[in-house]
Amino acid sequence: MITKIRTFRKGGIHPSENKISANKPIDTSNIPSLVVIPLSQHIGKPAIPVVNKGDIVKTGTLLAKADGLISANIHSSVSGTVLKIDEVMTISGFKHPAVYIEVDGDIWEDDIDTTDTLIKDCNLSSDEIKDKILEKGIVGMGGATFPLHVKLSPPPNSEAKYLLINAVECEPYLTCDHALMLEKSEEILVGTSILMKALNVEKAMIGIEANKPDAIKKLGKLSDNYKNIDIVPLKVRYPQGGEKQLVEACIGRQIPSGALPISVGAVVVNVATVFASYEAIQKNKPLIERVITVTGKHVEKPCNIRTRLGVPIGQLIEQAGGLPENTKKIIAGGPMMGKAISNIDMRATKGLSGLLIIPTLEAQRNEMKNCIRCGKCVNICCMGLTPYFLMNVSEFSDWDKAESAHITDCVECGSCSFVCPANRPILDYIRLGKNNVMKAKKARNN
């Protein structure tokens, strides 16, 4: 069923969408001769390797086991020989342990179903589903990379009533989720039903922004065959894909300061994560590949590419036509919340949704001027904060004032910097302040 269009109430902006890779079929990347698979592709502790130099692995072989509750298993995306376990620079900007694999063919583990046959029925119990999600290394693929098995196990005294599927994709340029919804619609609905069973909830909503009418129409038609799954069209409004904004738009409840969606009975899962969950449960397939958007105004062939994890980013860019001569910056993710990367030898990981290639003129920052107290950043803040004030106190390292002004509620959407007529790097300073306040709070609790 398709509901009426909805949105959140406070703040928000509408930057140019630039969905130039929309409606293009998903391409598939080639497998290189060497893949490097980081053991930290999730929030929490890096996984602990269970292979050694010289080991022969298949596509889907377990490489490293989760270290504790907030961690995730890592599997091989290729078949071949383990060359070494060493560090690699990741998109985070830090070095992490990784498994280097020399590729030899593409031989899959025998228990993985590699066909495209749709499997609807799932006879597993709630606990068995969660165990399989843990086993197959499924994490949030919208960017946060939070281990899904933890999210599917609400803490004591909390009850999940709604499963919300985040298919908003409100970041400009990115279209990988849109492409996935068009090509894997029914698998997504089956995956949604499976996660509903894991959570023991009777209601699911798939939130999609109204600039994807084809996905809304297709999923809406198919959802009539699935019990209690609503397709919720959402007004095009950034940052609609933020968890707190999506929860408010879909079920009309506001998440309290410092709380999680489960506090209002909601669990939010990205649509790509739902598809990965379908493959894990119904196909016994670990999370070893994902769809990534490679795009930019000067890119020769903007596209959505299904790629194995551990493939160098440079290979994906070459598939999109290569780096334009006037390239100044490459962003991992979207332009609002993504991060600039330093080289194209970094590897595709579970949380990488896009590569945005920006030309020189668009990458330059304009000269920062004094704040004119226009209030634009306050008016558009979806969290009801005072961004100019948070920047000021962070600039002067006044962490007590930053904390009392609820700096940790900032969702880092970047809307404040986007609208600032004085070109002030508001979000940069808020991130600095937020990080220091969180460190101070953690020290107090230890």
C-alpha positions as CSV (number, residue, x, y, z in Angstrom):
1,M,0.0,0.0,0.0
2,I,1.2,3.5,-0.8
3,T,0.4,6.1,1.9
4,K,0.0,9.9,1.5
5,I,3.2,12.0,1.2
6,R,4.8,12.9,4.5
7,T,7.9,14.8,5.9
8,F,9.5,15.9,9.1
9,R,8.5,19.3,10.7
10,K,11.6,21.2,11.6
11,G,14.2,22.7,9.3
12,G,15.7,21.1,6.2
13,I,16.9,22.3,2.8
14,H,16.6,21.3,-0.8
15,P,20.0,21.4,-2.5
16,S,20.3,20.6,-6.2
17,E,19.7,16.9,-6.6
18,N,22.1,16.2,-9.5
19,K,20.9,12.5,-9.7
20,I,22.7,12.2,-13.1
21,S,23.2,8.4,-12.7
22,A,19.6,7.7,-12.0
23,N,17.7,5.1,-14.0
24,K,20.9,3.6,-15.3
25,P,21.1,-0.2,-15.0
26,I,23.5,-1.6,-12.4
27,D,26.9,-2.5,-14.0
28,T,29.2,-5.1,-12.5
29,S,32.9,-4.5,-11.8
30,N,35.7,-6.9,-12.9
31,I,37.6,-8.8,-10.2
32,P,41.2,-7.5,-10.0
33,S,44.3,-9.7,-9.5
34,L,44.7,-8.5,-5.9
35,V,42.0,-7.5,-3.4
36,V,42.7,-5.9,0.0
37,I,39.9,-6.5,2.5
38,P,40.0,-4.3,5.7
39,L,39.0,-6.0,8.9
40,S,37.3,-2.9,10.2
41,Q,34.3,-2.2,7.9
42,H,31.9,-1.5,10.8
43,I,31.4,0.5,13.9
44,G,33.1,-1.2,16.9
45,K,36.2,-3.4,17.2
46,P,38.0,-4.7,14.1
47,A,37.3,-8.4,13.4
48,I,40.0,-10.9,14.4
49,P,41.6,-12.8,11.5
50,V,41.1,-16.6,11.3
51,V,43.3,-17.1,8.2
52,N,47.0,-17.0,7.8
53,K,49.5,-16.3,5.0
54,G,49.4,-19.0,2.4
55,D,45.8,-20.1,3.1
56,I,43.5,-20.9,0.2
57,V,40.2,-19.2,0.4
58,K,37.0,-19.3,-1.7
59,T,34.5,-16.5,-2.4
60,G,32.5,-16.3,0.8
61,T,35.1,-17.9,3.1
62,L,35.2,-16.4,6.6
63,L,38.4,-14.3,7.0
64,A,37.9,-12.7,10.4
65,K,35.4,-13.2,13.3
66,A,33.6,-10.4,15.2
67,D,35.4,-9.3,18.3
68,G,32.7,-8.8,20.9
69,L,29.1,-7.6,20.5
70,I,29.8,-4.4,18.6
71,S,31.7,-5.9,15.7
72,A,31.1,-7.9,12.5
73,N,32.4,-10.9,10.6
74,I,34.4,-10.3,7.5
75,H,34.4,-12.7,4.5
76,S,36.4,-13.1,1.4
77,S,34.9,-11.5,-1.7
78,V,37.1,-13.5,-4.0
79,S,38.9,-16.9,-4.3
80,G,42.6,-17.2,-4.2
81,T,45.6,-17.2,-1.8
82,V,46.2,-15.1,1.3
83,L,49.4,-13.2,0.6
84,K,49.6,-11.5,4.0
85,I,47.8,-9.7,6.8
86,D,49.0,-6.2,7.0
87,E,47.7,-2.6,7.5
88,V,45.9,-0.6,4.8
89,M,44.7,3.0,4.7
90,T,40.9,3.1,4.6
91,I,38.4,5.7,3.7
92,S,38.2,6.7,7.4
93,G,41.7,8.2,6.9
94,F,43.3,5.7,9.4
95,K,45.2,2.5,8.9
96,H,43.5,-0.8,9.8
97,P,44.5,-4.4,9.6
98,A,43.5,-6.1,6.3
99,V,43.8,-9.4,4.4
100,Y,45.6,-9.2,1.1
101,I,44.4,-11.9,-1.4
102,E,45.9,-12.9,-4.7
103,V,43.0,-13.8,-6.9
104,D,42.7,-17.1,-8.7
105,G,39.4,-17.6,-10.5
106,D,36.1,-17.2,-8.7
107,I,35.2,-20.3,-6.8
108,W,32.4,-19.9,-4.3
109,E,31.7,-21.7,-1.1
110,D,29.5,-24.7,-1.9
111,D,26.6,-23.6,0.4
112,I,26.1,-20.2,-1.2
113,D,23.2,-20.0,-3.8
114,T,24.6,-17.8,-6.6
115,T,21.4,-17.9,-8.7
116,D,18.9,-15.1,-9.2
117,T,15.9,-17.3,-8.2
118,L,13.6,-15.5,-5.8
119,I,13.0,-17.4,-2.6
120,K,10.0,-16.1,-0.6
121,D,9.5,-18.5,2.2
122,C,11.6,-18.3,5.4
123,N,11.2,-21.0,8.0
124,L,13.8,-19.7,10.5
125,S,12.8,-18.4,13.9
126,S,13.6,-14.9,15.1
127,D,16.7,-16.0,16.9
128,E,17.9,-18.0,14.0
129,I,17.5,-15.1,11.6
130,K,19.6,-12.9,14.0
131,D,22.2,-15.6,14.3
132,K,22.5,-15.8,10.5
133,I,22.7,-12.0,10.2
134,L,25.7,-12.1,12.6
135,E,27.3,-15.1,10.9
136,K,27.1,-13.4,7.5
137,G,28.6,-10.0,8.6
138,I,25.6,-7.8,7.8
139,V,26.0,-4.2,8.8
140,G,24.2,-0.9,8.0
141,M,25.1,0.1,4.5
142,G,23.8,3.6,4.5
143,G,27.1,4.8,5.9
144,A,26.9,4.2,9.7
145,T,27.9,0.5,9.4
146,F,26.3,-0.5,12.7
147,P,26.2,-4.3,13.1
148,L,22.6,-5.3,12.2
149,H,22.4,-8.2,14.6
150,V,22.7,-5.7,17.5
151,K,20.0,-3.4,16.1
152,L,17.7,-6.4,15.7
153,S,18.1,-7.1,19.5
154,P,16.5,-4.2,21.4
155,P,17.8,-3.7,24.9
156,P,15.7,-4.8,27.9
157,N,12.6,-2.7,28.6
158,S,12.5,-1.7,25.0
159,E,9.9,-2.9,22.5
160,A,10.1,-2.6,18.7
161,K,6.7,-1.8,17.1
162,Y,7.8,-0.5,13.7
163,L,10.4,-1.5,11.2
164,L,11.3,1.5,9.1
165,I,13.2,0.9,5.8
166,N,15.4,3.9,4.9
167,A,15.1,4.2,1.1
168,V,15.2,8.0,1.1
169,E,18.7,8.5,-0.5
170,C,18.4,12.3,0.1
171,E,22.1,13.0,-0.5
172,P,22.6,14.8,-3.9
173,Y,24.2,12.7,-6.7
174,L,23.8,9.2,-5.0
175,T,21.5,6.8,-6.8
176,C,22.7,3.3,-5.8
177,D,19.7,2.6,-3.5
178,H,17.3,3.9,-6.2
179,A,18.9,1.5,-8.8
180,L,18.7,-1.4,-6.3
181,M,15.0,-0.8,-5.6
182,L,14.2,-0.9,-9.3
183,E,16.2,-4.1,-10.0
184,K,15.7,-6.0,-6.7
185,S,12.2,-4.8,-5.7
186,E,10.7,-8.2,-4.6
187,E,13.9,-9.3,-2.9
188,I,13.7,-6.1,-0.8
189,L,10.1,-6.8,0.2
190,V,11.0,-10.4,1.1
191,G,14.0,-9.1,3.1
192,T,11.6,-6.6,4.9
193,S,9.3,-9.4,5.9
194,I,12.2,-11.5,7.2
195,L,13.5,-8.6,9.4
196,M,9.9,-8.0,10.6
197,K,9.9,-11.6,11.8
198,A,13.3,-11.1,13.4
199,L,12.0,-8.1,15.4
200,N,8.6,-9.6,16.0
201,V,6.9,-6.5,14.7
202,E,3.6,-6.4,12.7
203,K,4.2,-3.1,10.8
204,A,6.9,-2.0,8.3
205,M,7.2,1.2,6.3
206,I,9.5,1.8,3.4
207,G,10.3,5.6,3.2
208,I,11.1,6.8,-0.4
209,E,11.5,10.4,-1.4
210,A,9.1,11.6,-4.1
211,N,11.9,12.1,-6.7
212,K,11.9,8.4,-7.2
213,P,8.3,7.9,-8.5
214,D,9.2,4.7,-10.5
215,A,10.5,3.0,-7.3
216,I,7.5,4.1,-5.3
217,K,5.1,2.8,-8.0
218,K,6.9,-0.6,-8.4
219,L,7.3,-1.3,-4.7
220,G,3.8,0.0,-4.1
221,K,2.3,-2.5,-6.6
222,L,4.3,-5.4,-5.3
223,S,3.7,-4.6,-1.6
224,D,0.0,-5.5,-2.0
225,N,1.2,-9.1,-1.9
226,Y,3.0,-8.6,1.4
227,K,1.2,-8.2,4.7
228,N,1.6,-4.9,6.7
229,I,4.3,-3.3,4.5
230,D,3.5,0.3,3.5
231,I,5.3,2.4,0.9
232,V,5.6,5.9,2.3
233,P,6.4,8.7,-0.2
234,L,8.3,11.5,1.4
235,K,8.7,15.1,0.4
236,V,12.0,15.9,-1.2
237,R,13.7,17.5,1.7
238,Y,17.3,17.1,3.0
239,P,18.2,15.5,5.5
240,Q,15.1,13.3,5.2
241,G,17.2,10.2,5.4
242,G,18.5,11.0,8.9
243,E,17.1,8.4,11.4
244,K,15.4,11.0,13.6
245,Q,13.8,12.8,10.6
246,L,12.7,9.5,9.0
247,V,11.1,8.3,12.2
248,E,9.2,11.6,12.6
249,A,8.1,11.6,9.0
250,C,6.8,8.0,9.0
251,I,5.3,7.5,12.5
252,G,5.0,11.1,13.7
253,R,7.1,10.6,16.8
254,Q,10.1,12.7,17.9
255,I,13.2,10.9,19.3
256,P,14.2,12.5,22.6
257,S,17.7,14.2,22.9
258,G,20.4,11.6,23.3
259,A,18.0,8.7,22.6
260,L,17.8,6.1,19.8
261,P,14.9,5.3,17.5
262,I,14.0,2.2,19.7
263,S,13.0,4.7,22.4
264,V,9.9,5.5,20.4
265,G,9.4,1.9,19.2
266,A,11.2,2.1,15.9
267,V,14.1,0.2,14.3
268,V,15.6,1.9,11.1
269,V,17.4,-0.2,8.5
270,N,18.8,1.0,5.1
271,V,17.3,-0.5,2.0
272,A,20.6,-1.9,0.8
273,T,21.0,-3.6,4.2
274,V,17.6,-5.2,3.7
275,F,18.7,-6.7,0.4
276,A,21.9,-7.9,1.9
277,S,19.8,-9.5,4.7
278,Y,17.7,-11.3,2.1
279,E,20.8,-12.7,0.5
280,A,22.2,-13.8,3.8
281,I,19.0,-15.6,4.9
282,Q,17.7,-16.9,1.7
283,K,20.9,-17.5,-0.3
284,N,23.4,-18.1,2.6
285,K,25.5,-15.3,1.1
286,P,27.8,-13.1,3.3
287,L,28.1,-9.4,2.7
288,I,30.9,-9.4,0.1
289,E,29.7,-7.0,-2.5
290,R,27.5,-3.9,-2.8
291,V,26.3,-1.3,-5.3
292,I,28.3,2.0,-5.4
293,T,27.4,5.2,-7.4
294,V,30.4,6.7,-9.3
295,T,29.4,10.2,-10.5
296,G,30.2,13.8,-11.0
297,K,29.2,16.6,-13.5
298,H,32.3,16.0,-15.6
299,V,32.4,12.2,-15.3
300,E,32.2,10.6,-18.7
301,K,29.9,7.7,-17.7
302,P,28.2,8.2,-14.4
303,C,27.0,4.8,-13.2
304,N,25.9,2.5,-10.4
305,I,28.4,-0.4,-10.0
306,R,28.0,-3.7,-8.2
307,T,31.4,-4.4,-6.9
308,R,33.2,-6.9,-4.7
309,L,34.5,-5.5,-1.5
310,G,38.3,-4.9,-1.4
311,V,38.4,-3.7,-5.1
312,P,40.5,-0.5,-5.5
313,I,38.4,2.7,-5.9
314,G,40.5,3.6,-8.9
315,Q,39.1,0.6,-10.8
316,L,35.6,1.8,-10.3
317,I,36.5,5.3,-11.4
318,E,38.0,3.8,-14.6
319,Q,34.8,1.9,-15.3
320,A,33.0,5.3,-15.2
321,G,35.4,6.7,-17.8
322,G,38.4,7.7,-15.6
323,L,39.3,10.8,-13.7
324,P,38.6,14.0,-15.6
325,E,41.6,16.3,-16.1
326,N,40.1,19.0,-14.0
327,T,39.4,16.8,-11.0
328,K,40.2,18.5,-7.7
329,K,38.6,16.3,-5.1
330,I,37.1,12.8,-4.7
331,I,34.4,12.4,-2.0
332,A,33.5,9.0,-0.5
333,G,29.7,9.3,-0.1
334,G,27.6,12.3,-1.0
335,P,28.6,16.0,-1.1
336,M,26.8,16.9,2.2
337,M,28.1,14.2,4.6
338,G,30.8,12.4,2.6
339,K,34.5,12.7,3.2
340,A,37.4,13.6,0.9
341,I,39.8,10.8,0.2
342,S,43.5,11.1,-0.4
343,N,44.1,8.5,-3.1
344,I,42.3,6.1,-5.4
345,D,44.1,2.9,-4.1
346,M,41.7,2.8,-1.1
347,R,39.3,-0.1,-1.2
348,A,35.6,-0.5,-1.6
349,T,34.0,-1.4,1.8
350,K,30.6,-2.2,3.3
351,G,29.7,1.4,4.0
352,L,30.8,3.0,0.8
353,S,27.7,4.2,-1.1
354,G,29.3,6.5,-3.6
355,L,32.3,8.2,-5.2
356,L,31.7,11.8,-6.2
357,I,34.3,13.4,-8.4
358,I,34.4,17.2,-8.1
359,P,36.1,19.6,-10.5
360,T,38.5,22.3,-9.4
361,L,36.0,25.3,-9.5
362,E,33.4,23.5,-7.4
363,A,35.9,22.2,-4.9
364,Q,37.3,25.6,-3.9
365,R,36.0,27.1,-0.6
366,N,35.0,30.7,-0.7
367,E,36.6,33.2,1.7
368,M,35.2,33.0,5.2
369,K,33.7,36.2,6.6
370,N,32.4,37.3,9.9
371,C,29.0,35.9,11.1
372,I,26.3,38.5,10.3
373,R,23.8,36.8,12.7
374,C,21.3,36.3,9.9
375,G,19.8,33.2,11.6
376,K,19.7,31.1,8.5
377,C,21.6,28.2,10.1
378,V,19.2,28.3,13.0
379,N,16.1,28.2,10.8
380,I,17.2,25.2,8.8
381,C,18.6,23.1,11.6
382,C,16.5,19.9,11.7
383,M,17.5,19.3,15.3
384,G,16.5,22.8,16.6
385,L,20.1,23.7,17.5
386,T,22.0,27.1,17.2
387,P,24.8,26.2,14.8
388,Y,26.5,29.6,14.8
389,F,26.8,29.5,18.6
390,L,28.1,25.9,18.6
391,M,30.8,26.9,16.1
392,N,31.8,29.8,18.3
393,V,32.1,27.8,21.5
394,S,34.0,25.0,19.6
395,E,36.4,27.5,18.1
396,F,37.3,28.7,21.6
397,S,37.3,25.2,23.1
398,D,34.5,25.9,25.5
399,W,33.3,22.3,25.8
400,D,31.1,22.9,28.8
401,K,29.0,25.4,26.9
402,A,29.0,23.2,23.8
403,E,27.6,20.3,25.9
404,S,25.0,22.4,27.6
405,A,23.8,23.6,24.1
406,H,23.3,19.9,23.1
407,I,26.1,19.7,20.5
408,T,25.9,15.9,20.6
409,D,22.4,16.1,19.1
410,C,23.9,17.4,15.8
411,V,23.4,14.8,13.0
412,E,26.2,16.4,11.0
413,C,24.0,16.9,7.9
414,G,25.9,20.0,6.8
415,S,22.8,22.1,6.1
416,C,24.1,25.0,8.3
417,S,27.4,25.3,6.3
418,F,25.4,25.0,3.0
419,V,23.2,28.0,3.7
420,C,25.7,30.3,5.5
421,P,26.1,33.5,3.4
422,A,29.4,34.2,5.2
423,N,31.0,30.9,4.0
424,R,31.8,29.8,7.6
425,P,32.8,26.2,8.1
426,I,30.2,25.7,10.8
427,L,30.0,21.9,10.5
428,D,33.8,21.5,10.7
429,Y,33.9,23.2,14.1
430,I,30.7,21.5,15.3
431,R,32.3,18.1,14.5
432,L,35.4,19.2,16.5
433,G,33.3,20.2,19.5
434,K,31.1,17.2,19.3
435,N,34.1,14.9,19.3
436,N,35.6,16.6,22.3
437,V,32.3,16.6,24.3
438,M,31.8,12.9,23.6
439,K,35.3,12.2,24.8
440,A,34.6,14.1,28.0
441,K,31.3,12.3,28.6
442,K,33.0,8.9,28.0
443,A,35.8,9.8,30.5
444,R,33.2,10.8,33.1
445,N,31.3,7.5,32.7
446,N,34.4,5.3,33.1
